[in-house]
Amino acid sequence: MASSILLTPSSSRSRFKTVLWVLLGLTALFVFITSEVFLVADYPMYHAYRLQVIADRHLLIPHTLSGVIALLAGPLQFSSRLRQRHLKFHRVLGRIYVFSVFVGAFTGIALAAGRPGLPGTSMQAAAWVVCTTAALITARNRQIIQHRQWMARSYAVTFTFVSSRVLNLWPRYWSHLGDAFAAVGVIAFTLASLLLVDLGLNWRELTSRRA
């Protein structure tokens, strides 16, 4: 009967992608409201950080803009429909994404220079550049499956700029962001993101047996 038709693998995957992007979008919205809006409004807990942001604005502006461009370009790059119908646009946007990653990575390191968070930021930037470079190389070599996998890893690192700010409103968490805990936190979020992506990429192999 029509009412009992099972979801095909492609439709199941499509629904999973929709739910995933909705969750990521809601997370980004939550972080934008609780971090960026509160920062502009001079939320008392963020006051010292706000002054630091103002002082770092010359590096922070290109860092933020490149990060936002990479964050917004990611979902479009993963759209199968957009890629199939507008391949040239997909390639141009891919180059913009790569450029944004490199700008974001190196300005991030420059911002963290001389501060306790430098080791974490350097590791995050290195993972970001390595995954994105691997995605670029596999695309040029027309290794499409590997390209998509490396892009998924790259975007996972991109999204750590959002996910690592989810707990900002928790005073105990926020109070440690200025010390070495910041580096540990960034490294943990980056590794966790990459691990989750690899689990997702290999989920079918992990949950099925050979006949």
C-alpha positions as CSV (number, residue, x, y, z in Angstrom):
1,M,0.0,0.0,0.0
2,A,1.1,3.6,-0.7
3,S,0.9,4.5,3.0
4,S,3.4,1.8,3.9
5,I,6.1,2.7,1.3
6,L,9.5,2.7,3.0
7,L,11.8,5.6,2.6
8,T,14.4,5.0,0.0
9,P,18.1,5.5,1.0
10,S,18.2,8.8,-1.0
11,S,15.1,10.2,0.6
12,S,16.3,9.2,4.1
13,R,19.6,10.9,3.4
14,S,17.8,13.9,2.1
15,R,15.7,14.2,5.3
16,F,18.8,13.7,7.4
17,K,20.6,16.5,5.6
18,T,17.5,18.8,6.1
19,V,17.3,18.1,9.8
20,L,21.1,18.5,10.1
21,W,21.1,21.9,8.4
22,V,18.1,23.1,10.4
23,L,19.9,22.2,13.7
24,L,23.1,23.9,12.5
25,G,21.1,27.0,11.6
26,L,19.4,27.1,14.9
27,T,22.7,26.7,16.7
28,A,24.2,29.6,14.6
29,L,21.2,31.8,15.4
30,F,21.5,31.0,19.2
31,V,25.2,31.9,19.2
32,F,24.6,35.1,17.1
33,I,22.0,36.3,19.7
34,T,23.8,35.2,22.8
35,S,27.3,36.3,21.7
36,E,27.3,38.9,19.0
37,V,24.1,40.8,19.9
38,F,25.0,40.8,23.6
39,L,28.5,41.9,22.7
40,V,27.2,44.9,20.8
41,A,24.8,45.7,23.7
42,D,27.7,45.7,26.1
43,Y,26.5,42.8,28.2
44,P,28.3,43.2,31.6
45,M,30.0,39.8,31.4
46,Y,31.4,40.6,28.0
47,H,32.6,44.1,28.8
48,A,36.3,43.3,29.0
49,Y,36.1,41.1,25.9
50,R,34.2,43.9,24.1
51,L,37.2,46.3,24.7
52,Q,39.5,43.7,23.4
53,V,37.4,43.2,20.2
54,I,37.5,47.0,19.6
55,A,41.3,47.0,20.0
56,D,41.7,44.1,17.6
57,R,39.2,45.3,15.0
58,H,41.8,45.7,12.2
59,L,42.5,42.0,12.2
60,L,39.1,40.9,13.6
61,I,37.1,42.5,10.7
62,P,38.7,40.4,7.9
63,H,38.8,37.4,10.2
64,T,35.1,37.7,10.9
65,L,34.1,38.4,7.3
66,S,36.0,35.5,5.9
67,G,34.6,33.2,8.6
68,V,31.0,34.3,7.8
69,I,31.6,33.8,4.1
70,A,32.9,30.3,4.6
71,L,30.1,29.5,7.0
72,L,27.4,30.6,4.6
73,A,29.1,29.1,1.5
74,G,29.3,25.7,3.0
75,P,25.6,24.7,2.8
76,L,25.4,25.9,-0.8
77,Q,28.5,23.8,-1.7
78,F,26.8,20.7,-0.2
79,S,23.6,21.2,-2.3
80,S,23.4,18.5,-4.9
81,R,20.8,20.3,-6.9
82,L,22.8,23.5,-7.0
83,R,25.9,21.6,-8.0
84,Q,24.2,19.7,-10.8
85,R,22.3,22.7,-12.2
86,H,25.0,25.4,-11.7
87,L,28.4,23.6,-11.8
88,K,30.3,26.8,-12.7
89,F,28.8,28.7,-9.8
90,H,29.7,25.7,-7.5
91,R,33.3,25.9,-8.6
92,V,33.5,29.7,-8.2
93,L,32.0,29.5,-4.8
94,G,34.4,26.8,-3.9
95,R,37.3,29.0,-4.7
96,I,35.8,31.8,-2.6
97,Y,35.4,29.3,0.2
98,V,39.0,28.2,0.0
99,F,40.2,31.8,0.0
100,S,38.0,32.7,3.0
101,V,39.4,29.7,4.9
102,F,43.0,30.8,4.4
103,V,42.3,34.4,5.3
104,G,40.3,33.3,8.4
105,A,43.0,30.9,9.5
106,F,46.0,33.2,9.3
107,T,44.2,36.2,10.7
108,G,43.0,34.0,13.6
109,I,46.6,33.0,14.3
110,A,47.6,36.7,14.2
111,L,44.8,37.6,16.6
112,A,45.9,34.9,19.1
113,A,49.6,35.7,18.9
114,G,51.0,36.3,22.4
115,R,47.9,35.1,24.1
116,P,47.1,31.8,26.0
117,G,44.8,30.6,23.3
118,L,47.5,30.6,20.6
119,P,48.1,26.8,20.7
120,G,44.4,26.0,20.3
121,T,43.9,28.6,17.6
122,S,47.0,27.3,15.7
123,M,45.8,23.7,15.9
124,Q,42.3,24.8,14.7
125,A,43.7,26.9,11.9
126,A,46.1,24.0,10.8
127,A,43.2,21.5,10.7
128,W,41.1,24.0,8.8
129,V,43.8,24.7,6.2
130,V,44.8,21.0,5.8
131,C,41.2,19.8,5.3
132,T,40.4,22.6,2.9
133,T,43.6,22.0,0.9
134,A,42.9,18.3,0.7
135,A,39.3,19.1,-0.5
136,L,40.8,21.4,-3.2
137,I,43.4,18.9,-4.4
138,T,40.9,16.0,-4.6
139,A,38.5,18.3,-6.6
140,R,41.2,19.2,-9.1
141,N,42.1,15.5,-9.4
142,R,38.4,14.8,-9.9
143,Q,38.2,12.4,-7.0
144,I,34.7,13.5,-6.2
145,I,33.9,11.1,-3.3
146,Q,37.1,12.0,-1.5
147,H,36.5,15.7,-2.3
148,R,33.1,15.6,-0.6
149,Q,34.5,13.9,2.4
150,W,37.3,16.4,2.9
151,M,34.8,19.3,2.4
152,A,32.7,17.8,5.2
153,R,35.7,17.8,7.4
154,S,36.6,21.3,6.4
155,Y,33.2,22.6,7.1
156,A,33.1,20.8,10.5
157,V,36.1,22.9,11.4
158,T,34.4,26.0,10.0
159,F,31.5,25.4,12.2
160,T,33.6,25.1,15.4
161,F,33.6,28.9,15.3
162,V,30.0,28.6,16.1
163,S,29.9,25.5,18.3
164,S,32.7,26.6,20.5
165,R,30.6,29.6,21.5
166,V,27.5,27.7,22.5
167,L,28.5,27.7,26.2
168,N,29.5,31.4,26.3
169,L,26.6,32.4,28.5
170,W,27.7,30.0,31.2
171,P,29.8,32.2,33.6
172,R,32.0,29.4,34.8
173,Y,32.9,28.5,31.2
174,W,33.3,32.1,30.2
175,S,35.6,33.0,33.1
176,H,38.2,30.5,31.9
177,L,38.3,31.6,28.2
178,G,41.1,34.0,28.9
179,D,43.5,31.4,30.2
180,A,45.0,28.1,28.9
181,F,41.5,26.5,29.1
182,A,40.7,28.4,25.9
183,A,43.3,26.4,24.0
184,V,42.1,23.1,25.4
185,G,38.5,24.0,24.6
186,V,39.2,24.9,21.0
187,I,41.3,21.8,20.5
188,A,38.5,19.6,22.0
189,F,35.8,21.2,19.9
190,T,37.9,20.8,16.7
191,L,38.7,17.1,17.4
192,A,35.2,16.3,18.4
193,S,33.8,17.9,15.2
194,L,36.2,15.9,13.0
195,L,35.5,12.7,14.9
196,L,31.7,13.2,14.4
197,V,32.1,13.8,10.7
198,D,34.2,10.7,10.3
199,L,31.7,8.6,12.2
200,G,29.0,9.9,9.9
201,L,31.0,9.2,6.8
202,N,31.7,5.7,7.9
203,W,28.4,5.0,9.6
204,R,27.2,2.5,7.1
205,E,30.4,0.5,7.3
206,L,30.2,0.6,11.1
207,T,26.6,-0.6,11.3
208,S,26.4,-3.2,8.6
209,R,27.9,-6.7,8.2
210,R,29.1,-8.4,5.0
211,A,26.7,-11.1,3.8
